[in-house]
Amino acid sequence: MAESHQNNIINEVVVNTNDFINSVPKSERKKFGQFFTTAKTAEYMASLFNLDYSKSELHILDAGAGTGILSSALLDKISNDGYKGKIKLTCYETDLSVLPILEKNLQLAHEKYNLEFEIIKENYITSQFFGEGSLMDGDCEKFDYIIGNPPYLKISKDAPEALCMPQVCHGAPNLYFLFWAMGIYNLKQNGELVYIIPRSWTSGAYFKKFRSYLFKHCVISDIHLFESRDKVFGGDAVLQETMIVKVIKTLDKPQNINVSTSSTSDFLDIRDFKAPYDVIIPQNQFVYLITSSEDSAVLERINRLPNTLPDIRMKMQTGIVVDFRTREALRDSMEEDAYPLLYSTHIKDGRVVWPVGKEGEFIKTTHASYLQENSDFLIVKRFTSKEEKRRLQCGIFLKKRFSQFKYISTQNKVNFIKCDSPCITYGLYVLLNSSLYDSYYRIMNGSTQVNSTEVNQIPIPEREVIEAMGRELMRTELTETNCNRILNRWIS
């Protein structure tokens, strides 16, 4: 990564930016999803570009440019590398309060680097046509290099930006991946894009259409992960985990993806790791953020398995009762025609223990939608804390132990898998309570929430193997160690 030089414009740009930040309340900036990149982060992002200096002109885009920190870092790199050709920079920015600072900073770049620049004061998404293979496709401007810190802002599914890009939207989207998709559209063939974004796009159904669009047009070459959320955006606390990603508009897959990590955005303790492309991005088009050969081995071991839960006619689902919305149906003690309502607190040492004296752990209702037929279930906590050792925490519920009840119910903060026999229930417990599957899920999803849609896509063995593992577990204690021992005998 290039070190800051005294004559680089980014130093002055950062001073101007800090003056602006100190003059505008964070609550105002948050309305725009506005979090400004630090100079070190901007320089690192600029260092990821493999710039083609044989070109007589370089066309650069910074959409949602803010004060121009990212553009400045890239311009500094180009100048320090000795490029003598023409540079044309296009910036999009609509925030009237930040526009004067952006104009001041780009004027500085113009004077120092003879930069030709344009600030487009229109909505980056709605002012363009998004599509491919149409008559209007050739009309959009294409860029050699795109750098960006797009706005992190959830919008409604009928917001103008969402309606402009139905090809990549599912539900209420976040602006950051709409900016990214439009950037891919604006990129020339073999052009490069570097963005700093949340990591939420890497898995799940919500971003599936976007990932499909991304991999239809681009490959990923570099990923940088921050181990801490602090200081990535200076003094702003960003709740989502953040990453830097570089994509190239080509379908020529590299053999490996360069993955780097650092504890914070000073990049002083950066560590690099190369992982096989198809391990990080397998057939399901999830993006697995691995940082070591151990992580890679976990993925390779599980991803070769033949099935998923739906393939064996099982499915993880989310608990059906939102307790604070159904208070009239909840009971604290047993009554006639009341049934068990299972919470995460009922999961204890691998089993569902009920009742435990918790408020509202019985439900009495005539609403069929609040009840489930009593069956064998594997109950899984939906939420865990960052500090907890395991992300996947399960409890076995067997109908024969609660045979007096025709129905049960599950609270919304647990997931459940309805099973058709005790041995399949125990077998699924072996899988999800093993160290291997817990590691896999942590690689798949960086949040503390267990998403049922994602679990349903995790590869698993044949049903016969799961049942055999379950029969073994029935004869011993429900410990992680025992699950690991059994799983290692059946899955090499």
Stockholm file with secondary structure:
# STOCKHOLM 1.0

chainA/1-492         MAESHQNNIINEVVVNTNDFINSVPKSERKKFGQFFTTAKTAEYMASLFNLDYSKSELHILDAGAGTGILSSALLDKISNDGYKGKIKLTCYETDLSVLPILEKNLQLAHEKYNLEFEIIKENYITSQFFGEGSLMDGDCEKFDYIIGNPPYLKISKDAPEALCMPQVCHGAPNLYFLFWAMGIYNLKQNGELVYIIPRSWTSGAYFKKFRSYLFKHCVISDIHLFESRDKVFGGDAVLQETMIVKVIKTLDKPQNINVSTSSTSDFLDIRDFKAPYDVIIPQNQFVYLITSSEDSAVLERINRLPNTLPDIRMKMQTGIVVDFRTREALRDSMEEDAYPLLYSTHIKDGRVVWPVGKEGEFIKTTHASYLQENSDFLIVKRFTSKEEKRRLQCGIFLKKRFSQFKYISTQNKVNFIKCDSPCITYGLYVLLNSSLYDSYYRIMNGSTQVNSTEVNQIPIPEREVIEAMGRELMRTELTETNCNRILNRWIS
#=GR chainA/1-492 SS CCCCCTTCTHHHHHHHHHHHHHHSCHHHHHHTTCCCCCHHHHHHHHHTCCCCTTSSEEEEEEETCTTSHHHHHHHHHHHHTTCCSEEEEEEECCCTTTHHHHHHHHHHHHHHHCCEEEEECSCTTTTSCCCSSSTTGGGSCCEEEEEECCCCCBCCTTSHHHHHCTTTCCSSCBHHHHHHHHHHHHEEEEEEEEEEEESGGGSSSTTHHHHHHHHHHCEEEEEEEESCSTBTBBTBCCCSCEEEEEEESCSCCCSEEEEEEESSTTCTTCEEEEEEHHHHSCTTCCCCCCCSHHHHHHHHHHHTCCBCTGGGTCCEEECSBCGGGCGGGEESSCCTTCEEEECGGGEETTEECCCCSCTTCEECCSCGGGCEECCEEEEEESBCCTTSSCSCCEEEECGGGGTTCSEEEEBTTEEEEEESSHHHHHHHHHHHTSHHHHHHHHHHCCSSBCCHHHHTTSCBCCHHHHHHHHHHHHTSCCCHHHHHHHHHHHCC
#=GC SS_cons         CCCCCTTCTHHHHHHHHHHHHHHSCHHHHHHTTCCCCCHHHHHHHHHTCCCCTTSSEEEEEEETCTTSHHHHHHHHHHHHTTCCSEEEEEEECCCTTTHHHHHHHHHHHHHHHCCEEEEECSCTTTTSCCCSSSTTGGGSCCEEEEEECCCCCBCCTTSHHHHHCTTTCCSSCBHHHHHHHHHHHHEEEEEEEEEEEESGGGSSSTTHHHHHHHHHHCEEEEEEEESCSTBTBBTBCCCSCEEEEEEESCSCCCSEEEEEEESSTTCTTCEEEEEEHHHHSCTTCCCCCCCSHHHHHHHHHHHTCCBCTGGGTCCEEECSBCGGGCGGGEESSCCTTCEEEECGGGEETTEECCCCSCTTCEECCSCGGGCEECCEEEEEESBCCTTSSCSCCEEEECGGGGTTCSEEEEBTTEEEEEESSHHHHHHHHHHHTSHHHHHHHHHHCCSSBCCHHHHTTSCBCCHHHHHHHHHHHHTSCCCHHHHHHHHHHHCC
//
